[in-house]
Amino acid sequence: MQRRDVLKAFVGGVATVGVLGLSNAKLRAASADEAANVNNSNESKERAMKYDNDYFYKNGVFQQDKAFEAYYEMFDRMNYSLSDSLRTNPNYWVSDFGLGDFAHVGMGGIFFFNDKEYRYFGHDIYLLPGQMIPEHRHLAAEDLPPKHESWQVRNGSIFNFSEGGDPNDPQALALIPKSQLEAKAVNCFKFRYMQVGEQDRLGVLGAPHFMIGGSEGAIVTEYACYHSMDGLKFTNKDAHP
């Protein structure tokens, strides 16, 4: 399937960040040709989402068990095996980042390792179709430099967003959840589409970035330096871990 068709299917039928300097042509910035058939409509994307926010909230309170169920359904659909021990692992978590829009803004994941002494971090990221990790950056903290990270798509696909691009780009605006656009919580409009096996890394330390799950959702492995919560800063002032 051509990338233009993938983008069309995502919006009509349903990051990354600072990703610079890679020689692989497949990881070059998404061109107008790749995004030519994206429909500039968040509504069409939302209609295609399997879950809406009513599923994830009760009386305005985020229901984590429903979020886990949604990811388990995605795992089953992708034939992704998550052992019982990992399903009950306290490091397996879900979050709506306090924004009340989990159907569109949130994530799940497992921190396998986060070692400050030896400065390494292993993390699996889970994203539902169209779900965005809020734009953020990693700054120096705890006497350590800013976190550097890289990503590998294991299942599904993602749209990786990095600093720059045209804030009026209809393709980018069609992908980014309405809630984040209205909150003026996005500075990254340059994006790249990544499929299974493709890799990328943060091009500039401290640069803002985010990613959005593709039409099937995504499972992404992150390789990084130590992750300091003190150094994690969101563009959206209402967001928190």
BELWONOR-V754130 format. One record per residue. N is the residue number from 1. RES is the residue in one small letter. SS is DSSP state (H for helix, E for strand, L for the rest). OMEGA is omega in degrees with one decimal (999 if undefined). Layout:
n = [N,N]
res = [RES,RES]
ss = [SS,SS]
omega = [OMEGA,OMEGA]
//
This chain:
n = [1,2,3,4,5,6,7,8,9,10,11,12,13,14,15,16,17,18,19,20,21,22,23,24,25,26,27,28,29,30,31,32,33,34,35,36,37,38,39,40,41,42,43,44,45,46,47,48,49,50,51,52,53,54,55,56,57,58,59,60,61,62,63,64,65,66,67,68,69,70,71,72,73,74,75,76,77,78,79,80,81,82,83,84,85,86,87,88,89,90,91,92,93,94,95,96,97,98,99,100,101,102,103,104,105,106,107,108,109,110,111,112,113,114,115,116,117,118,119,120,121,122,123,124,125,126,127,128,129,130,131,132,133,134,135,136,137,138,139,140,141,142,143,144,145,146,147,148,149,150,151,152,153,154,155,156,157,158,159,160,161,162,163,164,165,166,167,168,169,170,171,172,173,174,175,176,177,178,179,180,181,182,183,184,185,186,187,188,189,190,191,192,193,194,195,196,197,198,199,200,201,202,203,204,205,206,207,208,209,210,211,212,213,214,215,216,217,218,219,220,221,222,223,224,225,226,227,228,229,230,231,232,233,234,235,236,237,238,239,240,241]
res = [m,q,r,r,d,v,l,k,a,f,v,g,g,v,a,t,v,g,v,l,g,l,s,n,a,k,l,r,a,a,s,a,d,e,a,a,n,v,n,n,s,n,e,s,k,e,r,a,m,k,y,d,n,d,y,f,y,k,n,g,v,f,q,q,d,k,a,f,e,a,y,y,e,m,f,d,r,m,n,y,s,l,s,d,s,l,r,t,n,p,n,y,w,v,s,d,f,g,l,g,d,f,a,h,v,g,m,g,g,i,f,f,f,n,d,k,e,y,r,y,f,g,h,d,i,y,l,l,p,g,q,m,i,p,e,h,r,h,l,a,a,e,d,l,p,p,k,h,e,s,w,q,v,r,n,g,s,i,f,n,f,s,e,g,g,d,p,n,d,p,q,a,l,a,l,i,p,k,s,q,l,e,a,k,a,v,n,c,f,k,f,r,y,m,q,v,g,e,q,d,r,l,g,v,l,g,a,p,h,f,m,i,g,g,s,e,g,a,i,v,t,e,y,a,c,y,h,s,m,d,g,l,k,f,t,n,k,d,a,h,p]
ss = [L,L,H,H,H,H,H,H,H,H,H,H,L,L,L,L,L,L,L,L,L,L,L,L,H,H,H,L,L,L,L,L,L,L,L,L,L,L,L,L,L,H,H,H,H,H,H,H,L,L,L,L,H,H,H,H,E,E,L,L,E,E,L,H,H,H,H,H,H,H,H,H,H,H,H,H,H,H,L,L,L,L,L,H,H,H,H,L,L,L,L,E,E,E,E,L,L,L,L,L,L,L,L,L,E,L,E,E,E,E,E,E,E,E,E,L,L,L,L,E,E,E,E,E,E,E,E,L,L,L,L,E,L,L,L,E,E,E,L,L,E,L,L,E,L,L,L,L,E,E,E,E,E,E,E,E,E,E,E,E,E,E,L,E,L,L,L,L,L,H,H,H,H,H,H,L,L,H,H,H,H,H,L,L,L,L,L,E,L,E,E,E,E,E,E,L,L,L,E,E,E,L,L,L,L,L,L,L,E,E,E,E,E,E,E,E,E,E,E,E,E,E,E,E,L,L,L,L,H,H,H,E,E,E,L,L,L,L,L,L,L]
omega = [178.4,-177.3,178.5,178.5,177.8,-179.6,178.9,-179.8,-178.4,-175.7,-176.7,-176.5,170.5,999,-159.6,173.8,177.6,-174.3,-171.8,165.6,177.9,-174.3,-177.3,-176.5,-178.9,-177.1,175.1,-176.6,-179.6,-177.1,176.9,179.4,-179.0,-174.6,-168.9,-173.2,176.8,177.0,-177.6,-178.5,174.1,-176.7,-178.8,177.3,-177.0,179.8,-176.0,178.5,179.2,-176.8,170.2,-174.3,176.9,179.7,-171.7,-176.3,175.2,-176.5,177.0,-178.0,179.9,-178.9,-175.3,-179.5,177.7,177.8,177.4,179.9,-179.5,177.9,177.6,177.5,178.0,178.5,-179.6,-179.6,-179.4,-175.3,178.8,-176.0,175.0,-174.1,178.4,-179.7,178.0,179.2,-180.0,-179.4,-180.0,178.3,172.6,-171.1,173.1,-179.2,169.6,176.8,178.0,-174.0,175.2,-176.3,-170.8,179.5,-176.7,-177.3,-178.3,177.6,168.1,178.5,174.3,170.1,178.6,178.8,171.3,-169.4,-179.0,-176.3,-178.0,170.7,172.7,-170.7,175.8,-169.8,167.7,-179.0,177.8,179.3,173.3,177.3,178.1,-176.5,-174.3,165.8,-177.9,178.4,-176.5,174.4,179.2,-178.2,177.4,-179.2,177.6,178.8,178.2,178.3,178.0,179.3,170.4,-175.4,174.6,-173.7,174.7,179.7,-179.6,179.5,178.1,-177.6,178.5,167.0,-178.1,-177.2,177.5,-175.1,179.9,-177.3,-177.2,179.9,176.9,-179.7,-176.6,179.4,177.9,-178.4,178.6,-177.3,-174.0,-179.9,-177.1,-176.8,-178.7,175.2,-178.9,178.7,-176.9,-174.7,-178.4,173.3,-175.4,179.1,174.6,-176.0,177.2,178.8,-177.3,179.7,-175.3,176.8,-178.6,-175.3,175.9,179.0,178.2,-176.1,-176.8,178.1,178.4,-178.6,175.5,-179.8,172.3,175.3,-179.9,177.6,177.8,-171.3,178.1,-169.9,-176.6,166.8,-174.2,174.4,178.3,174.6,-171.7,168.3,178.1,-179.0,177.9,176.7,178.6,-178.4,-179.2,-177.1,179.9,174.0,177.5,-174.5,178.8,-177.6,175.7,-177.9,999]
//
